[in-house]
Amino acid sequence: MSSNKKLFIQTLGCQMNDTDSQHMASELEKHKDYVQTNIMEEADLIIINTCSVREKPVSRLFSEIGQFNKKKKQGAKIGVAGCTASHLGEDIIRRAPAVDFVLGARNISKIKDIVDIKGSVEISINHDESTYEFATAKTNKYRASVNISVGCDKKCTYCIVPSTRGEEISIPPEMIVDQVRRSVAEGAVEVTLLGQNVNSYGRNFSDGRGKYTFTNLLQDVSKVEGLERIRFTSPHPLHMDDEFIEEFAKNPKISKCIHMPLQSGSTSILRAMKRGYTKEWFLNRAAKLRALVPNLRITTDIIVAFPGETQEDFEDTLDVVNQVRFNQIFNFKYSPRPGTEALNFADIEIPDENGSARLIELIELHKKHLVEIMDTYVGETMTVLIESLKPNGEVCGFTDNFLQVFTKGSDELLGQFVNIKITEASRTSLKGVVVL
């Protein structure tokens, strides 16, 4: 018997949150007969899946709760999940009585147990979901996401994630490979492996099994028949050993785009951040990757104006940017986060106007690099997996090194690997014509 119960999920933050939202939706569909809707006003259940990393996450959460409570239909429930839920717990319901339940980022599998219990709060960061079998999470018909670990063992002084997602535990490799197989059977040709630090995978399993590395996992996943591309995010520069880099370079199924979160180019600031590597190590790893992979794209995260950052420290960051010439940078100006060690550095915080000026300088430098980099693709022929239809008779897809490409076409190209000759370039995407 079908149900008319409808679910609306607002997802904030990272790709892991996207996958968590898909897992909550699949659990509620399987056990509670909910079906998803994109229209909040018609939903019987509204879930806000929160992030603690982005700007002012707490104020944004309570603003969202207030807006949803005003607009929701009579009798609809509101739940709060994710990292901010883990951080604030019962305080969310005290401050916003309209919230029916709170579910921490480490407790996604419990959604079916608490959804009907008013005032329920499940936020344990010691809960182990590493062997819980969720339904397949797909971002579109051709691409699936698979979590390979839960939690994080790093102690970066600016980050609250370890205290909201708990200690790092690796999901057993056989479960990961099986989920990839199921995703491929359902039509996916590409899979993204997700973890807070994917290349520290294998250091801690619930069953205490022996050594098994991220490189081993990449090798086993790549054996899945019918799988064409493997992506992963995010690796940690500290764990980019030669074995990992060489597998990345030689394995034809691994996408030749890698995210290397720099955070700062200054060794002294990296030490204050507790990142565990130096400027020289990062440059060495990037140079080795560039040497082995000619078509490599490197993306990164950078925080400017971390407490104590001098002009010389900032110049070190610009130096790394000039040497590596990143293909994409997610830029942030430091802002304090409750529950982080960096709150202790308040007396050496950088004036806001200085931080803003440094951020603008970094952005402008990267824009200059992007124009130069993207123009080099004009005239090349690239293989593109076509994934979506766009207005004006265009289709869109991504190359092996994760460049977005637009071309004229229709739905018969969807799911196909197509050769496209590039005719135009912008800072963020390419255009071209299909080569038969």
C-alpha positions as CSV (number, residue, x, y, z in Angstrom):
1,M,0.0,0.0,0.0
2,S,1.5,3.3,-1.1
3,S,1.8,6.3,1.3
4,N,1.4,10.0,0.6
5,K,4.0,11.0,3.2
6,K,6.5,13.4,1.7
7,L,10.1,14.2,2.7
8,F,12.0,17.4,2.0
9,I,15.7,17.6,2.9
10,Q,17.7,20.9,2.9
11,T,21.4,19.9,2.7
12,L,24.2,22.3,3.7
13,G,27.9,21.8,3.4
14,C,30.1,19.0,2.0
15,Q,29.7,16.1,-0.3
16,M,29.6,13.7,2.6
17,N,26.5,15.6,3.8
18,D,24.9,15.1,0.4
19,T,25.5,11.3,0.7
20,D,24.2,11.4,4.3
21,S,21.0,13.1,3.1
22,Q,20.6,10.4,0.4
23,H,21.0,7.7,3.1
24,M,18.4,9.3,5.3
25,A,16.0,9.5,2.4
26,S,16.6,5.8,1.5
27,E,16.1,4.7,5.1
28,L,12.9,6.7,5.5
29,E,11.6,5.4,2.2
30,K,12.4,1.8,3.1
31,H,11.2,1.8,6.7
32,K,8.7,4.7,6.9
33,D,7.2,5.0,3.4
34,Y,8.4,8.5,2.8
35,V,8.9,9.8,-0.8
36,Q,11.1,12.8,-1.5
37,T,9.8,16.1,-2.8
38,N,11.5,19.3,-3.9
39,I,8.6,21.4,-2.6
40,M,9.0,22.2,1.1
41,E,5.5,23.4,1.5
42,E,4.0,20.0,0.6
43,A,6.3,18.0,2.9
44,D,5.2,16.0,5.9
45,L,8.8,15.9,7.2
46,I,11.4,18.5,6.8
47,I,15.1,17.7,7.6
48,I,17.8,20.3,7.7
49,N,21.2,18.5,7.3
50,T,23.7,21.0,8.7
51,C,27.3,21.8,8.4
52,S,29.7,23.3,11.0
53,V,32.3,24.5,8.6
54,R,30.8,27.3,6.5
55,E,30.3,30.9,7.5
56,K,28.0,31.4,10.6
57,P,26.5,27.9,10.6
58,V,24.6,28.3,13.9
59,S,22.8,31.5,12.9
60,R,22.0,30.1,9.5
61,L,20.5,27.0,11.1
62,F,18.1,28.9,13.3
63,S,17.2,31.2,10.4
64,E,16.3,28.2,8.3
65,I,14.3,26.6,11.1
66,G,12.3,29.9,11.5
67,Q,11.6,30.1,7.8
68,F,10.5,26.5,7.5
69,N,8.3,26.7,10.5
70,K,6.4,29.7,9.0
71,K,5.9,28.1,5.6
72,K,5.4,24.4,6.4
73,K,2.0,22.8,6.2
74,Q,0.0,22.1,9.3
75,G,1.3,19.0,11.2
76,A,4.6,18.8,9.3
77,K,7.6,17.8,11.4
78,I,11.0,19.4,11.4
79,G,14.3,17.5,12.1
80,V,17.8,18.8,12.4
81,A,20.7,16.5,11.4
82,G,24.4,16.8,10.6
83,C,27.5,18.4,12.2
84,T,25.8,21.4,13.8
85,A,23.2,19.0,15.3
86,S,26.1,17.0,16.8
87,H,27.6,20.1,18.2
88,L,24.5,21.8,19.7
89,G,22.3,18.7,20.5
90,E,19.4,19.4,22.9
91,D,20.1,23.1,22.8
92,I,18.5,23.2,19.3
93,I,15.2,22.1,20.7
94,R,15.4,24.5,23.7
95,R,16.1,27.4,21.3
96,A,13.7,26.3,18.6
97,P,10.7,24.3,20.1
98,A,9.4,23.8,16.5
99,V,12.1,21.1,16.0
100,D,10.8,17.6,16.6
101,F,14.2,15.7,16.7
102,V,17.9,16.1,16.5
103,L,20.2,13.6,14.7
104,G,24.0,13.8,14.8
105,A,26.3,13.2,11.9
106,R,27.5,9.9,13.3
107,N,23.9,8.6,13.8
108,I,22.3,8.6,10.3
109,S,21.2,5.0,10.5
110,K,19.0,5.9,13.5
111,I,16.7,8.1,11.5
112,K,14.0,5.5,11.2
113,D,14.0,5.0,15.0
114,I,13.6,8.6,16.1
115,V,11.6,10.2,13.3
116,D,8.3,9.6,15.1
117,I,9.6,10.4,18.7
118,K,9.0,14.1,19.6
119,G,12.0,15.6,21.3
120,S,14.3,12.8,20.5
121,V,18.1,13.6,20.4
122,E,20.7,11.1,19.1
123,I,24.1,12.7,18.8
124,S,26.7,10.1,20.1
125,I,30.0,10.5,18.3
126,N,31.0,7.0,19.5
127,H,28.2,5.3,17.5
128,D,29.8,2.9,14.9
129,E,28.0,2.9,11.6
130,S,30.9,1.5,9.6
131,T,29.2,-1.9,9.0
132,Y,25.7,-0.6,8.5
133,E,24.5,-1.3,5.0
134,F,22.8,1.8,3.5
135,A,21.0,1.8,0.2
136,T,23.0,3.1,-2.8
137,A,23.5,6.9,-2.9
138,K,23.4,8.3,-6.5
139,T,24.0,12.0,-7.4
140,N,22.7,11.3,-10.9
141,K,21.9,8.3,-13.2
142,Y,25.6,7.8,-14.1
143,R,27.5,8.7,-10.9
144,A,27.3,7.2,-7.4
145,S,28.9,8.2,-4.1
146,V,30.2,5.7,-1.6
147,N,31.4,6.5,2.0
148,I,34.6,4.6,2.8
149,S,35.0,5.8,6.4
150,V,33.3,7.6,9.2
151,G,34.8,10.2,11.5
152,C,38.2,11.9,11.5
153,D,41.3,11.5,13.6
154,K,43.0,14.7,12.6
155,K,43.2,17.6,15.1
156,C,43.3,20.6,12.8
157,T,43.0,23.6,15.1
158,Y,40.4,25.4,12.9
159,C,38.1,22.4,12.4
160,I,35.2,21.1,14.5
161,V,34.6,17.9,12.5
162,P,36.4,15.5,14.8
163,S,34.2,16.5,17.7
164,T,31.0,16.2,15.6
165,R,31.8,13.0,13.6
166,G,33.9,11.1,16.1
167,E,37.0,9.0,15.6
168,E,37.9,7.6,12.2
169,I,36.7,4.1,11.4
170,S,37.1,2.5,8.0
171,I,34.2,0.7,6.3
172,P,35.2,-2.9,5.4
173,P,36.6,-3.0,1.8
174,E,34.3,-5.9,0.8
175,M,31.2,-3.7,1.7
176,I,32.6,-0.8,-0.3
177,V,33.4,-3.0,-3.4
178,D,29.9,-4.6,-3.1
179,Q,28.2,-1.2,-3.0
180,V,30.2,-0.1,-6.1
181,R,29.1,-3.3,-7.9
182,R,25.5,-2.6,-7.0
183,S,25.8,1.0,-8.2
184,V,27.3,-0.1,-11.5
185,A,24.4,-2.7,-11.9
186,E,22.0,0.2,-11.4
187,G,23.6,2.2,-14.3
188,A,26.5,4.1,-12.7
189,V,29.7,4.3,-14.7
190,E,31.5,6.6,-12.2
191,V,31.9,6.4,-8.4
192,T,33.2,8.9,-5.9
193,L,34.8,7.5,-2.7
194,L,34.1,9.8,0.3
195,G,35.9,10.3,3.6
196,Q,37.2,13.1,5.7
197,N,40.7,11.9,4.9
198,V,40.3,9.1,2.3
199,N,44.0,8.2,2.0
200,S,44.3,7.4,5.7
201,Y,41.8,4.6,5.0
202,G,42.5,1.3,6.6
203,R,44.2,2.5,9.8
204,N,41.2,1.4,12.0
205,F,38.6,-1.2,11.3
206,S,35.9,-2.2,13.8
207,D,36.9,-5.8,13.5
208,G,40.5,-5.1,14.1
209,R,41.6,-6.6,10.8
210,G,45.2,-6.2,9.5
211,K,46.8,-3.6,7.3
212,Y,44.8,-2.6,4.2
213,T,45.6,0.8,2.6
214,F,43.7,3.3,0.5
215,T,45.9,2.2,-2.4
216,N,44.7,-1.4,-1.9
217,L,41.1,-0.1,-2.0
218,L,41.6,1.8,-5.2
219,Q,43.1,-1.3,-6.8
220,D,40.2,-3.5,-5.7
221,V,37.5,-1.0,-6.7
222,S,39.1,-0.6,-10.1
223,K,38.5,-4.3,-10.7
224,V,34.7,-3.8,-10.8
225,E,33.6,-4.7,-14.3
226,G,31.6,-1.9,-16.0
227,L,33.1,0.9,-13.7
228,E,34.8,3.5,-15.9
229,R,35.9,6.2,-13.5
230,I,36.9,6.5,-9.9
231,R,37.0,9.8,-8.0
232,F,37.7,10.4,-4.4
233,T,37.6,13.3,-1.9
234,S,39.3,14.4,0.2
235,P,42.9,13.1,0.5
236,H,45.3,14.6,3.0
237,P,48.7,15.8,1.7
238,L,50.4,14.2,4.7
239,H,49.4,10.7,3.5
240,M,50.3,11.1,-0.1
241,D,53.1,8.6,-0.1
242,D,54.9,7.4,-3.3
243,E,52.8,4.2,-3.4
244,F,49.6,6.2,-3.5
245,I,50.9,8.7,-6.1
246,E,52.1,6.0,-8.4
247,E,48.8,4.1,-8.2
248,F,47.0,7.4,-8.9
249,A,49.2,8.0,-12.0
250,K,49.1,4.5,-13.5
251,N,45.5,3.4,-12.8
252,P,43.5,4.3,-15.9
253,K,40.2,4.2,-14.1
254,I,41.2,6.9,-11.6
255,S,40.2,10.4,-12.6
256,K,43.2,12.6,-13.1
257,C,41.9,15.4,-10.9
258,I,43.0,15.5,-7.3
259,H,42.0,17.7,-4.4
260,M,45.0,18.7,-2.2
261,P,43.9,20.9,0.6
262,L,46.8,23.3,1.2
263,Q,45.2,25.5,3.8
264,S,48.4,27.6,4.0
265,G,51.7,27.9,2.2
266,S,53.5,28.8,5.4
267,T,55.2,26.0,7.4
268,S,54.8,28.0,10.6
269,I,51.0,28.5,10.0
270,L,50.6,24.8,9.0
271,R,52.2,23.9,12.3
272,A,49.8,26.2,14.2
273,M,47.0,24.5,12.2
274,K,48.3,21.1,13.2
275,R,48.3,20.0,9.5
276,G,51.3,17.7,9.9
277,Y,53.2,18.7,6.7
278,T,55.4,21.5,5.5
279,K,55.4,23.9,2.6
280,E,58.3,21.8,1.1
281,W,56.4,18.5,1.5
282,F,53.3,19.9,-0.2
283,L,55.4,21.3,-3.2
284,N,57.2,18.0,-3.5
285,R,54.0,15.9,-3.7
286,A,52.4,18.3,-6.2
287,A,55.6,18.3,-8.4
288,K,55.7,14.5,-8.3
289,L,52.1,14.3,-9.4
290,R,52.5,16.8,-12.1
291,A,55.5,15.0,-13.5
292,L,53.7,11.6,-13.6
293,V,50.3,12.9,-14.8
294,P,50.6,15.4,-17.7
295,N,46.9,16.2,-17.8
296,L,46.5,16.5,-14.1
297,R,44.2,19.1,-12.5
298,I,44.9,20.0,-8.8
299,T,42.2,21.7,-6.7
300,T,42.7,23.0,-3.2
301,D,41.4,24.8,-0.1
302,I,43.1,27.8,1.3
303,I,42.4,29.8,4.5
304,V,43.8,33.3,4.7
305,A,44.3,35.4,7.8
306,F,44.6,32.5,10.2
307,P,45.6,33.9,13.6
308,G,49.2,34.9,13.7
309,E,49.6,35.0,9.9
310,T,52.2,37.5,9.0
311,Q,52.6,39.2,5.6
312,E,55.6,36.8,5.1
313,D,53.3,33.8,5.8
314,F,50.8,35.1,3.3
315,E,53.6,35.5,0.7
316,D,54.4,31.9,1.3
317,T,50.9,31.0,0.3
318,L,51.1,33.1,-2.8
319,D,54.4,31.4,-3.6
320,V,52.8,27.9,-3.5
321,V,49.9,29.1,-5.6
322,N,52.3,30.5,-8.2
323,Q,54.3,27.3,-8.3
324,V,51.5,24.7,-8.3
325,R,49.1,26.8,-10.4
326,F,45.9,25.2,-9.0
327,N,43.0,24.5,-11.3
328,Q,40.5,25.5,-8.7
329,I,40.8,27.1,-5.3
330,F,38.1,27.2,-2.6
331,N,39.2,30.3,-0.7
332,F,38.2,31.2,2.8
333,K,39.0,34.0,5.2
334,Y,39.5,32.6,8.7
335,S,36.6,32.9,11.1
336,P,36.5,31.4,14.6
337,R,34.4,28.3,15.2
338,P,33.1,27.2,18.6
339,G,34.7,24.1,19.9
340,T,38.0,24.5,18.0
341,E,41.5,25.0,19.4
342,A,42.0,28.1,17.3
343,L,39.7,30.0,19.6
344,N,42.6,30.1,22.0
345,F,44.5,32.3,19.4
346,A,42.0,35.2,19.7
347,D,44.7,37.6,20.9
348,I,46.6,37.2,17.6
349,E,43.6,37.2,15.2
350,I,44.2,39.2,12.0
351,P,42.1,42.5,11.6
352,D,39.2,41.9,9.3
353,E,40.2,44.5,6.8
354,N,43.7,42.8,6.4
355,G,42.1,39.4,6.0
356,S,39.7,40.7,3.3
357,A,42.6,42.4,1.4
358,R,44.6,39.1,1.4
359,L,41.6,37.1,0.2
360,I,41.0,39.5,-2.7
361,E,44.7,39.4,-3.6
362,L,44.6,35.6,-3.6
363,I,41.4,35.4,-5.7
364,E,42.8,37.8,-8.3
365,L,46.0,35.9,-8.6
366,H,44.1,32.6,-9.1
367,K,41.8,34.3,-11.8
368,K,44.9,35.3,-13.7
369,H,46.2,31.7,-13.6
370,L,42.8,30.3,-14.6
371,V,42.6,32.4,-17.8
372,E,46.0,31.2,-18.8
373,I,45.3,27.5,-17.9
374,M,41.9,27.2,-19.5
375,D,43.0,28.8,-22.8
376,T,45.4,25.9,-23.3
377,Y,42.5,23.5,-23.8
378,V,41.2,25.3,-26.9
379,G,41.8,23.2,-30.0
380,E,42.2,19.9,-27.9
381,T,39.9,17.0,-28.4
382,M,38.7,15.6,-25.0
383,T,36.6,12.6,-24.0
384,V,33.5,13.7,-22.0
385,L,30.9,11.7,-20.1
386,I,27.6,13.4,-21.0
387,E,25.4,13.6,-17.9
388,S,22.7,16.2,-18.3
389,L,20.5,18.2,-20.7
390,K,20.8,22.0,-20.6
391,P,18.8,24.8,-22.2
392,N,19.2,25.9,-25.8
393,G,19.9,22.4,-27.1
394,E,23.0,21.8,-25.1
395,V,24.3,18.9,-23.1
396,C,26.9,18.9,-20.4
397,G,29.4,16.5,-19.0
398,F,32.9,16.1,-17.5
399,T,36.2,15.0,-18.8
400,D,38.4,12.5,-17.1
401,N,40.2,15.3,-15.2
402,F,36.9,16.8,-14.2
403,L,36.5,19.7,-16.5
404,Q,33.0,20.7,-17.3
405,V,32.2,20.8,-21.0
406,F,29.1,22.0,-22.9
407,T,28.2,21.1,-26.4
408,K,25.2,21.0,-28.8
409,G,23.3,17.7,-28.4
410,S,20.2,15.9,-27.2
411,D,19.2,13.1,-24.9
412,E,20.7,10.3,-27.1
413,L,24.1,11.5,-25.9
414,L,23.3,11.0,-22.2
415,G,25.5,8.4,-20.5
416,Q,27.8,8.3,-23.5
417,F,31.5,9.0,-23.6
418,V,31.8,11.5,-26.4
419,N,34.9,13.1,-28.1
420,I,34.5,16.9,-28.1
421,K,36.9,19.4,-29.8
422,I,37.2,22.4,-27.6
423,T,36.4,25.7,-29.3
424,E,35.8,28.1,-26.3
425,A,37.1,28.5,-22.7
426,S,36.0,30.4,-19.7
427,R,37.5,30.4,-16.2
428,T,35.2,27.6,-15.1
429,S,34.1,25.5,-18.1
430,L,34.7,24.7,-21.8
431,K,32.6,24.6,-25.0
432,G,33.1,22.5,-28.0
433,V,31.7,20.4,-30.9
434,V,31.2,16.7,-31.1
435,V,33.9,14.9,-33.2
436,L,32.5,11.8,-34.9
